[in-house]
Amino acid sequence: MAYSIKYIMAREFICKDCGSLLTHSNELTLESMKEIHSQLCIIKRQKLIAAQSIQEISPKSSPMGQTTVQVSQGSSNVTSQIEPSYNKPVTGETTISITGSGTDHSKVEGPIDTSFKSKRQKAGKFKGISVWGPVDPPGQLGIWGDSVAVDFDICIGDGACIEACPVNVYEWLETPGHPGSEKKPFMAREKDCIFCLACENVCPPQAIKIFVK
């Protein structure tokens, strides 16, 4: 029996300002990622802020977490500092465990039920992120998130959403024992979502629903 193997070539884009590498096999999706990254690139924003502030003679400062620009009188030396949210440790209330004795569960097929908020109840939180039941870990984990919702029981852990997100909303969460995959895209920075829908559009099993505000 003959087998054929198809290779999908990933297209790449490297930001000339920050050096970030964006990759995706779909050219249209990559173009969308490039446009969004161009708008949000931290280094590019620093350069723009520095250019706008270079003529000022008095130092300026802003609250922590925002851009700080300092300009010395009679000098073109500029110091910019930004503390991106994705560099901060993820904290928040946790009342849900991802370990337990719930092993009698099978993988769930997509797509996510977009009306789950009217059918399910919140079972608790994990690092401040809402978890919608039923939950019976490790085999049944429910739907996670409010505005950025991922059905962890449908998710196959392919990572397409993590690669597509231009603002680093997601990070990997180990979920050993789950029938769908043993790692999930945890929306640790859900509040940073810009509602571009990139992650929702690239998810193969359609496990993601973005509720645009």
C-alpha positions as a printed NumPy array, in Angstrom:
array([[  0.   ,   0.   ,   0.   ],
       [  1.444,   3.332,  -1.025],
       [  1.277,   6.309,   1.249],
       [  1.598,   9.941,   0.27 ],
       [  2.951,  12.557,   2.605],
       [  2.021,  16.19 ,   2.18 ],
       [  4.257,  18.878,   3.61 ],
       [  2.761,  22.238,   4.467],
       [  5.349,  24.992,   4.211],
       [  5.064,  27.601,   6.94 ],
       [  5.44 ,  31.191,   5.819],
       [  7.527,  33.482,   7.991],
       [  7.779,  37.161,   8.831],
       [ 10.435,  38.785,  11.023],
       [  9.642,  42.174,  12.523],
       [ 12.43 ,  44.627,  11.633],
       [ 11.872,  46.521,  14.883],
       [ 11.728,  43.823,  17.577],
       [ 12.907,  40.746,  15.688],
       [  9.789,  38.735,  16.52 ],
       [  9.179,  35.768,  14.249],
       [  5.635,  35.184,  13.01 ],
       [  4.845,  31.955,  11.204],
       [  1.74 ,  30.45 ,   9.693],
       [  0.923,  28.156,   6.806],
       [ -2.005,  30.339,   5.688],
       [ -0.801,  33.454,   3.858],
       [ -3.943,  35.495,   4.609],
       [ -3.742,  34.696,   8.311],
       [ -0.048,  35.637,   8.348],
       [ -0.844,  38.983,   6.694],
       [ -3.44 ,  39.638,   9.391],
       [ -0.902,  38.71 ,  12.081],
       [  1.669,  41.06 ,  10.517],
       [ -0.774,  43.971,  10.456],
       [ -1.806,  43.474,  14.073],
       [  1.791,  43.016,  15.203],
       [  2.787,  46.217,  13.429],
       [  0.17 ,  48.107,  15.428],
       [  1.166,  46.544,  18.749],
       [  4.94 ,  46.056,  18.449],
       [  6.421,  47.344,  21.698],
       [  9.775,  48.355,  20.208],
       [  8.084,  50.207,  17.375],
       [  5.914,  52.034,  19.893],
       [  9.02 ,  52.927,  21.896],
       [ 10.658,  54.415,  18.827],
       [  7.553,  56.45 ,  18.007],
       [  7.275,  57.729,  21.564],
       [ 10.964,  58.593,  21.622],
       [ 10.671,  60.483,  18.335],
       [  7.706,  62.459,  19.638],
       [  9.432,  63.261,  22.912],
       [ 12.928,  64.061,  21.682],
       [ 12.232,  67.807,  21.584],
       [ 10.949,  67.99 ,  25.135],
       [ 13.356,  69.333,  27.718],
       [ 11.777,  68.043,  30.929],
       [ 11.619,  64.388,  31.987],
       [  8.281,  62.668,  31.9  ],
       [  7.12 ,  59.6  ,  33.765],
       [  3.973,  57.553,  33.792],
       [  2.444,  54.938,  36.127],
       [  4.015,  51.508,  36.322],
       [  3.09 ,  49.242,  33.456],
       [  3.006,  52.099,  30.921],
       [  5.744,  53.562,  28.744],
       [  8.267,  55.817,  30.506],
       [ 10.285,  58.265,  28.412],
       [ 13.138,  60.364,  29.797],
       [ 14.83 ,  63.1  ,  27.743],
       [ 17.891,  65.021,  28.912],
       [ 18.04 ,  68.744,  28.092],
       [ 20.486,  69.451,  25.291],
       [ 20.916,  65.79 ,  24.527],
       [ 19.335,  63.335,  22.182],
       [ 19.722,  60.411,  24.594],
       [ 16.338,  58.845,  25.237],
       [ 15.501,  56.089,  27.703],
       [ 12.264,  54.146,  27.242],
       [ 10.928,  51.433,  29.503],
       [  7.899,  49.236,  29.001],
       [  6.8  ,  46.391,  31.195],
       [  4.635,  44.131,  29.009],
       [  1.883,  42.256,  30.802],
       [  3.162,  38.934,  29.474],
       [  6.351,  39.382,  31.533],
       [  4.367,  39.551,  34.755],
       [  3.601,  36.415,  36.783],
       [  0.051,  35.128,  36.416],
       [ -1.815,  35.403,  39.682],
       [ -5.418,  35.143,  40.753],
       [ -7.928,  33.098,  42.681],
       [ -7.795,  29.337,  42.164],
       [-10.622,  27.067,  43.293],
       [-10.396,  24.469,  40.512],
       [ -7.918,  21.592,  40.327],
       [ -6.791,  20.003,  37.073],
       [ -5.978,  16.721,  38.794],
       [ -8.391,  14.186,  40.211],
       [-10.001,  10.785,  39.693],
       [-12.181,  11.608,  36.668],
       [-10.635,   9.263,  34.128],
       [-13.807,   7.794,  32.572],
       [-14.188,  10.436,  29.867],
       [-13.669,  10.516,  26.105],
       [-12.511,  13.249,  23.756],
       [-15.321,  15.647,  22.772],
       [-15.843,  16.732,  19.162],
       [-16.183,  20.393,  18.216],
       [-17.368,  22.989,  17.672],
       [-17.689,  24.797,  20.999],
       [-21.247,  25.553,  22.105],
       [-21.324,  29.341,  21.672],
       [-24.361,  29.62 ,  23.961],
       [-22.681,  27.775,  26.833],
       [-23.044,  30.716,  29.211],
       [-26.813,  30.231,  29.28 ],
       [-26.536,  26.46 ,  29.686],
       [-23.629,  26.004,  32.089],
       [-22.673,  27.359,  35.456],
       [-19.291,  28.522,  36.666],
       [-17.589,  25.751,  38.593],
       [-14.811,  27.956,  39.927],
       [-11.653,  29.75 ,  38.871],
       [ -8.076,  28.916,  37.96 ],
       [ -5.613,  31.761,  38.51 ],
       [ -8.473,  34.213,  38.185],
       [ -9.896,  32.706,  34.973],
       [-13.499,  31.445,  35.047],
       [-14.098,  27.716,  34.535],
       [-17.524,  26.617,  33.338],
       [-18.656,  23.128,  34.365],
       [-19.192,  20.303,  34.395],
       [-15.669,  19.587,  35.603],
       [-14.306,  16.171,  36.572],
       [-10.509,  16.32 ,  36.232],
       [ -8.353,  15.184,  34.671],
       [-10.658,  13.756,  31.973],
       [-13.268,  16.527,  31.917],
       [-12.123,  20.133,  32.278],
       [-15.061,  22.184,  30.964],
       [-14.923,  25.544,  29.176],
       [-12.405,  28.109,  30.373],
       [-12.628,  31.898,  30.067],
       [-15.275,  34.605,  29.747],
       [-14.356,  36.833,  26.793],
       [-11.719,  34.377,  25.528],
       [-13.423,  31.   ,  25.871],
       [-11.786,  27.657,  25.089],
       [-13.537,  24.322,  25.478],
       [-10.702,  22.305,  27.001],
       [-12.588,  19.062,  26.326],
       [-12.604,  19.794,  22.575],
       [ -9.099,  21.3  ,  22.411],
       [ -6.449,  19.05 ,  20.845],
       [ -3.482,  21.119,  22.011],
       [ -2.072,  21.838,  18.53 ],
       [ -0.922,  25.346,  19.516],
       [ -2.329,  27.19 ,  16.486],
       [ -4.039,  29.738,  18.732],
       [ -0.854,  30.454,  20.684],
       [  1.065,  31.093,  17.454],
       [ -1.699,  33.251,  15.964],
       [ -2.312,  35.537,  18.96 ],
       [ -0.469,  38.857,  18.441],
       [ -0.707,  39.941,  22.082],
       [  0.317,  36.722,  23.869],
       [ -2.991,  36.046,  25.582],
       [ -2.237,  32.327,  25.846],
       [  0.393,  30.19 ,  27.512],
       [  0.664,  26.416,  27.784],
       [ -0.99 ,  24.663,  30.722],
       [ -0.091,  21.045,  31.408],
       [ -3.2  ,  18.844,  31.675],
       [ -1.901,  15.272,  32.071],
       [ -4.56 ,  12.599,  31.763],
       [ -6.949,  14.497,  29.505],
       [ -8.153,  12.428,  26.519],
       [ -8.002,  15.36 ,  24.075],
       [ -4.447,  16.495,  24.811],
       [ -2.135,  16.752,  27.776],
       [ -1.595,  20.485,  27.419],
       [ -4.023,  23.325,  26.784],
       [ -3.789,  27.01 ,  25.761],
       [ -4.482,  28.811,  29.025],
       [ -5.811,  32.366,  28.493],
       [ -3.593,  33.757,  31.256],
       [ -3.814,  37.309,  29.901],
       [ -7.466,  37.252,  28.874],
       [ -7.829,  40.986,  29.602],
       [ -5.193,  41.771,  26.947],
       [ -7.332,  40.317,  24.127],
       [ -7.882,  42.766,  21.245],
       [-10.683,  40.652,  19.708],
       [ -8.94 ,  40.145,  16.362],
       [-10.421,  36.602,  16.218],
       [ -7.155,  35.166,  14.888],
       [ -7.145,  32.317,  17.41 ],
       [-10.794,  31.47 ,  16.814],
       [-10.27 ,  31.336,  13.07 ],
       [ -7.233,  29.029,  13.119],
       [ -8.454,  26.48 ,  15.691],
       [ -8.809,  23.12 ,  13.847],
       [-11.513,  21.573,  16.098],
       [-13.267,  24.971,  16.583],
       [-12.811,  24.899,  20.338],
       [-12.56 ,  28.699,  20.764],
       [-15.183,  31.433,  21.002],
       [-14.207,  35.096,  21.341],
       [-16.938,  37.304,  22.785],
       [-16.228,  40.712,  21.251],
       [-16.856,  43.58 ,  23.616]])
